[in-house]
Amino acid sequence: MDRQRGTLINKAITFFTIYGRNPSFDLIHVSQDSPAGKLSTKLQSVQKVVKKKIESAIRRFKKYSDRKRAIPPDFQPGDKVWLASKSINTTRPIKKLSERWLGPFEVIKRIASHAYHLKLPQQWKSVHPVFHVSLLEPVNQSAIPNRHQLPPPPVLVEEQEEWEVAQVLDSKLKRGKLLYLSEWKGFSEDPERTSWDHFQPYQLTRPCQGFPFIVSW
């Protein structure tokens, strides 16, 4: 019965989609005891179900649309905001060093009703400084998790950005390669933000003091 009712509902919805109205039936001259009358009664019931479902769908759509049309924050020049990291391609060495939110950054001015010009770090000169308001959050909501201050900027090495190693915590051999457990500058307070890395010989002088170039087996 449920499957049959679902089929009738789909057909009724298709009729409404094509003709812009629900199907109507002339029941005046039909006996309710005849097979046709029973079918008409069933179709009337289906019509009521379809109407309720359509009305419910319209209400849900309106609720969703109203939420999407919510008034965006009104940032003023000088305000501090967080920037969603999904809009920035970072050069951090491992994914877990990336935050969901970057900043805070200062608002310079509003460009349009839904876009703002931000004051970005000098190292971000290749990044366009205008962002949609949906990517911004006011700093006064910083109690929300995963919003952090920016770590120290990367160091430029031969015009390439490299993140500094604060210290090396351990070393090991893996598949013939010497790896070092690196603690990255700016992330010392988070023990989970370390990574095993292979350094070239010219990179070993400073970060690996106290650790052998060859690990004993």
C-alpha positions, 0 to 999 in steps of 0.5 A: 500500500505504501509503495502504491501510495508513493507511486500515486504521489509521484504521478500527482506531483508530475501533473502539478509540475506540468500543468501548474495545478493539482488534478481535479475529479468530478465525483458528483455522479460517481457512487462511492461504493463502485470501484470507480468511487473507491478509486476516486476516494483514494485519489482524494486522499492522495491529493491531500497527502501531496498538498501537505507535502508540497506545502511542507517543502515550500516552508522548508525552502523558505526557511532555508532561503531566509537563513541564506539571506541573513544580514551579513556583518557590517565591518568598519575600517579598523575592525579585526576579523578572522579569515577562513583558511579555505580561501588561502593556499598555505605553504605549511609543511603538513596539513595539521599545521593549517588552521580553519581560521587565519588572522586576525586581520585589519579591515581597511575598507568595504569594497561592496556590500559583501566584500572587504579589503583586508590588511594582509602580511607582507609575505602575502603580497601575491594574495588578492586582499579582497574577500567575500564577507562569508569568509570573515568572522569578527574577532569578538567571536574568538571563543569559537574553537580553531581560531588562532593567531598566525604563526611566524611567517615563513622564511624566504630561501632562494625566493621560496617560502620555507618554515623554520624548524624550532628544534629537532626532537629525535632522529631515525632511519626509515627505508635508508633515509635519515629522518628528524622529528621537527618542531616548527617555529610558532607551534611549540605549544602544541606537541601534536604539530610535529613531523618527521622530515628528511633534510638535505645536508645543507639544511642540517647544520643548525636544526640538527645540532646534538643529533648524529648524521647517522643513526645506529641500528 
